[in-house]
Amino acid sequence: MNKKLSRRDLLKLGGFGLLSAAGGVVAFNNVNASHNHPLQAETPTPGTSHQHDGTGHGLPGAGDVDHEKNGFNPGEILYDFDYGKVSTLPNGQTLREYEIVVINKNIEVVPGIEFPAWTYNGRIPGPTLRATEGDRVRIRMVNGSSHPHSMHFHGYHPSEMDGVPGTGPGGMVQPGQEFTYEFDAEPYGLHLYHCHVFPLARHIAKGLYGAFIIDPKEARPKVDKEMVMVMHGIDIDFDDANDFYAVNGIPFYYQNHPIQIKVGESVRVYLVNILEFDLLNSFHLHANFFHYYPTGTSLTPSAFTDTIIQGQAERGILEFTYKYPGMYMFHAHVTEFAELGWNGMFEVTN
């Protein structure tokens, strides 16, 4: 008889460093065999175990996954902003066109464990779409997966562009079909998009989400470095409880690969929470404070702090600089989330 290991059981075994050993893979394989979800068309697949590369800075965690096989790298997603194909409409309005393909894809989330994801353009999160307030955006979504899906954007748009079942053909795009969402980009701020087909929690938890940035017509003050961080969970065994927590797809990535910044360099982080199965998520910055702009809809910060809390679909912009060189953590200020993957490091150099 297989006994399901809880997240806390695994922590008692010493964190997810155990996943680099074959026993960890076997344990998860046994768990998966005892679960059956109505939308579990695919099952998590154990792969080849990896050895820790020694860059975890003494924290619990796993080594590197095969980013090349996954087809994306969180280090690249951090700085990847998709401005679309740009042209000008007859009325002088800027048009931005995007191509999004929904595909089923197995993604190695920790060494030896693959997650059967549903993805926009083969990655978690989907592309960070970026426009300027007042632009016309045109998003052609092709459903290359085995389930109906949609794209629901936060912001202003007509009901037929809302991506919700019952509002038109874009509310439930069938496998092999496509739909083009088109609307003016407003209001300015940091927004998001996600699938809105039911059961909604499962469609989101499987990976169908991404950030949507609308810049103000009068641009925000320039900074030296901009980054996007999408916080989310990974429910490996489909029991509606997260087994890992991550930023930009892969748990522990920024722990193993510290983000490089320089002393005095101004940093802007676009932070989005799309965590399912837990009520709240958070962001804590070590040895520093940041200015916080909720939803990014104001050019005036609402707080100067080192920790913020976000519910699902909440988002905000963080701006900060570091005064001293060194290695500094950032992470969810929920210990369990941090120990299960949602933590990283800033390596600040002169």
VENMOGI-V505774 format. One record per run of one state. SS is the DSSP state (@ for helix, = for strand, . for the rest). FROM is the first residue (numbers start at 1). LEN is the number of residues. Records with the same first field share a line. If there is no record, write none. Layout:
# VENMOGI-V505774
SS->FROM-LEN ; FROM-LEN
This chain:
# VENMOGI-V505774
.->1-6 ; 13-3 ; 21-1 ; 34-11 ; 47-20 ; 71-3 ; 78-3 ; 83-2 ; 89-5 ; 111-2 ; 121-2 ; 124-4 ; 133-3 ; 144-5 ; 150-2 ; 154-5 ; 162-7 ; 172-1 ; 174-4 ; 185-4 ; 195-5 ; 206-3 ; 216-9 ; 235-9 ; 248-5 ; 257-2 ; 263-4 ; 274-6 ; 286-4 ; 295-8 ; 306-1 ; 312-3 ; 321-5 ; 332-3 ; 340-3 ; 350-1
@->7-6 ; 16-5 ; 22-12 ; 67-4 ; 74-4 ; 159-3 ; 169-3 ; 200-6 ; 253-4 ; 335-5
=->45-2 ; 81-2 ; 85-4 ; 94-17 ; 113-8 ; 123-1 ; 128-5 ; 136-8 ; 149-1 ; 152-2 ; 173-1 ; 178-7 ; 189-6 ; 209-7 ; 225-10 ; 244-4 ; 259-4 ; 267-7 ; 280-6 ; 290-5 ; 303-3 ; 307-5 ; 315-6 ; 326-6 ; 343-7
